[in-house]
Amino acid sequence: MTRTHRLFQLMQTLRRLPAPVTAASLVDELGVSLRTIYRDIDALRGLGAVIDGEAGFGYTLVEDAAMPPLSFDNGELEALVLGLREVSVIGDPALARSATTALAKLKARLPARQAHRLQHAVLDARRWQRPPEPGIDVQALREATWDEATITFQYADAQGRESRREADPLSIVYMQNSHMLLAWCHLRDDYRVFRLDRMREMSRTGSSFRPRRVGMLREHMERLRADAEAQGRSS
């Protein structure tokens, strides 16, 4: 990890963890020594970061007064609220929790008038029936997708037939009231869509398909779009 990257990670950690953040907590988060933490705090202060506290008491990152306050116009605020509330009701369990905490953090950072508008937004997202529960750890699947790591898993099709699949995960989408994995299936040697609630026992194979994910996803989406348009014309 370069020093620049480490300083950036330190700033992000100070923003994320509840204040005051102890040096010991920063050591655990960043995997560096106490001496490095103290030196990096001094470096950030020298660069203009306003950080209250000292060794033994913990640190609190204070937003720089030279930075503009976090603010949105009314339309942007409604869009953010609607998007986060939608994720909280259709996202997988881990992502739904993240959406809820993100909304709370956003409210805490906004000016009082906009925080009130966020709390009482006129737009909302409701689902009377939640998506089927995923059969795998979706956070692990997201990480494998970001890492462009090939995965293997047990899969049951619509008729309940079981098969072991190996696939290159491209994207996770919500469609047709279910969470779906868009992937390149090694068994079928073609693009496929897998329902997450029918997946079990997922793990990485140790192989990587980097850096082809973006191009493969674009091609997969084009095929899905073409199929949908063809079905629309035939109906």
C-alpha positions in Angstrom: 0.0 0.0 0.0 1.5 3.4 -1.0 1.6 6.2 1.5 -0.9 8.2 -0.5 -3.3 5.3 -0.6 -2.8 4.8 3.1 -3.5 8.4 4.0 -6.7 8.2 1.9 -7.8 5.0 3.7 -7.1 6.7 7.0 -9.4 9.7 6.1 -12.1 7.3 4.9 -11.8 5.3 8.2 -12.0 8.4 10.3 -15.2 9.4 8.4 -16.8 5.9 8.7 -16.1 4.9 12.3 -18.0 6.4 15.3 -16.0 9.3 16.8 -13.7 9.5 18.7 -11.7 6.8 16.8 -8.9 5.3 18.9 -5.5 4.7 17.5 -5.9 1.0 18.3 -9.0 0.9 16.1 -7.1 2.5 13.3 -4.3 0.0 13.7 -6.8 -2.9 13.4 -8.6 -1.3 10.3 -5.4 -0.4 8.4 -3.0 -3.1 9.5 -0.2 -0.7 10.3 1.8 0.1 13.5 0.8 2.7 16.1 3.8 4.8 15.2 2.6 4.9 11.6 -0.9 6.0 12.7 0.5 8.9 14.7 2.8 9.9 11.9 -0.1 9.8 9.3 -2.4 11.8 11.5 0.3 14.5 11.7 0.7 14.3 7.9 -3.0 14.8 7.3 -3.1 17.7 9.7 -0.1 19.2 7.8 -2.1 18.8 4.6 -5.0 20.8 6.0 -7.3 18.1 7.5 -9.0 19.3 10.8 -8.6 16.4 13.2 -9.4 16.8 16.9 -8.0 14.6 19.6 -4.7 13.0 20.5 -3.1 9.7 21.4 -4.9 8.0 24.3 -8.2 9.8 23.7 -9.1 9.1 20.1 -9.5 11.2 17.0 -12.5 13.0 15.4 -12.4 14.2 11.8 -13.9 17.7 11.6 -15.1 18.8 8.1 -12.9 21.5 6.7 -14.7 24.9 6.8 -13.3 25.6 3.3 -15.4 22.8 1.9 -19.0 23.5 0.8 -21.7 21.9 3.0 -23.3 18.7 1.7 -26.4 19.9 -0.1 -28.9 18.8 -2.7 -31.8 20.4 -4.5 -35.3 19.1 -3.7 -35.4 16.8 -6.7 -32.0 15.3 -6.0 -33.0 14.7 -2.4 -36.3 13.0 -3.3 -34.4 10.8 -5.8 -31.8 9.8 -3.2 -34.5 8.9 -0.7 -36.5 6.9 -3.2 -33.5 5.0 -4.4 -32.3 4.1 -0.9 -35.7 3.1 0.3 -36.1 0.9 -2.8 -32.9 -0.8 -2.0 -33.9 -1.3 1.6 -37.0 -3.3 0.4 -35.6 -5.2 -2.6 -31.9 -5.6 -1.8 -30.4 -8.7 -0.3 -30.2 -8.6 3.5 -26.7 -7.1 3.7 -27.4 -4.4 1.1 -30.8 -3.6 2.6 -29.1 -2.9 5.9 -26.5 -0.7 4.2 -29.2 1.3 2.5 -30.9 2.0 5.8 -27.6 3.1 7.5 -26.7 5.2 4.5 -30.0 7.0 4.7 -29.4 7.7 8.4 -25.9 9.0 7.7 -27.2 11.3 4.9 -29.8 12.7 7.3 -27.2 13.4 9.9 -25.0 15.4 7.4 -27.7 17.5 5.8 -28.7 21.0 6.9 -31.7 21.0 9.3 -34.2 22.0 6.7 -33.2 19.3 4.2 -32.9 16.7 7.0 -36.5 17.4 7.8 -37.5 17.1 4.1 -35.6 13.8 3.9 -37.4 12.4 6.9 -40.8 13.4 5.6 -40.1 12.8 1.8 -43.3 12.5 -0.3 -41.8 9.6 -2.3 -41.5 6.1 -0.9 -41.0 2.6 -2.1 -43.1 -0.3 -0.8 -43.2 -4.0 -1.6 -45.9 -6.1 -0.1 -44.0 -9.2 -1.1 -40.2 -9.2 -0.7 -37.9 -11.0 -3.2 -37.1 -14.7 -2.4 -34.3 -15.1 0.0 -30.9 -15.7 -1.7 -29.4 -19.1 -1.2 -25.9 -17.8 -1.0 -23.9 -15.0 0.6 -24.6 -12.2 -1.8 -21.9 -10.0 -0.4 -19.4 -12.7 -1.2 -20.9 -12.9 -4.7 -20.6 -9.1 -5.1 -16.9 -9.2 -4.1 -16.2 -12.1 -6.6 -17.9 -10.1 -9.3 -15.8 -7.0 -8.5 -12.7 -9.1 -8.4 -13.6 -10.8 -11.7 -13.2 -14.2 -10.0 -14.7 -17.4 -11.5 -17.2 -19.1 -9.1 -18.8 -22.5 -8.7 -22.2 -23.3 -7.2 -25.0 -25.7 -7.0 -28.0 -24.7 -9.0 -31.7 -25.9 -9.3 -33.6 -24.9 -12.4 -37.3 -24.2 -12.6 -38.1 -27.9 -12.7 -35.9 -28.6 -9.6 -33.1 -30.3 -11.6 -29.8 -29.9 -9.8 -26.5 -29.2 -11.5 -23.0 -28.0 -10.5 -22.1 -24.8 -12.4 -19.0 -22.8 -12.9 -19.5 -19.3 -14.1 -17.9 -15.9 -14.6 -20.1 -13.4 -12.6 -20.9 -10.2 -14.5 -23.6 -8.4 -12.6 -26.4 -8.8 -10.1 -29.8 -7.3 -11.1 -33.3 -7.2 -9.8 -35.8 -8.2 -12.4 -39.0 -10.3 -12.6 -39.4 -9.9 -8.7 -36.1 -11.8 -8.1 -32.4 -11.2 -7.7 -30.6 -12.5 -10.8 -26.9 -13.2 -11.5 -25.9 -12.3 -15.1 -22.9 -14.6 -15.9 -21.0 -16.6 -18.5 -21.8 -20.2 -17.8 -18.8 -22.6 -18.5 -21.2 -25.6 -18.6 -23.4 -24.2 -21.3 -20.5 -22.2 -22.9 -22.9 -19.2 -23.2 -24.4 -16.3 -21.2 -27.0 -17.3 -18.7 -29.2 -15.7 -16.0 -29.3 -17.5 -12.6 -31.8 -16.8 -9.8 -30.0 -16.2 -6.5 -32.6 -18.1 -4.5 -31.8 -21.2 -6.5 -28.1 -21.0 -5.9 -26.3 -22.9 -3.1 -22.8 -23.7 -1.9 -21.0 -20.9 -3.8 -17.2 -20.6 -3.7 -14.4 -19.2 -5.8 -12.5 -21.6 -8.1 -9.2 -19.6 -7.9 -9.4 -18.6 -11.6 -9.8 -15.1 -12.8 -11.4 -13.7 -16.0 -10.0 -10.2 -15.5 -10.2 -7.8 -17.4 -13.1 -9.0 -19.5 -16.1 -8.3 -17.2 -17.2 -5.0 -18.6 -17.1 -6.1 -22.2 -18.8 -9.4 -21.4 -21.5 -7.6 -19.4 -22.2 -5.2 -22.2 -22.6 -8.1 -24.7 -24.9 -10.0 -22.3 -27.1 -6.9 -21.8 -27.4 -6.3 -25.5 -28.6 -9.9 -26.0 -31.1 -9.5 -23.2 -32.4 -6.3 -24.7 -32.6 -7.9 -28.2 -34.6 -10.8 -26.7 -37.0 -8.5 -24.9 -37.6 -6.4 -28.0 -38.2 -9.6 -30.1 -40.7 -10.9 -27.5 -42.4 -7.4 -27.6 -42.8 -7.5 -31.3 -44.2 -11.0 -31.3 -46.8 -10.4 -28.6 
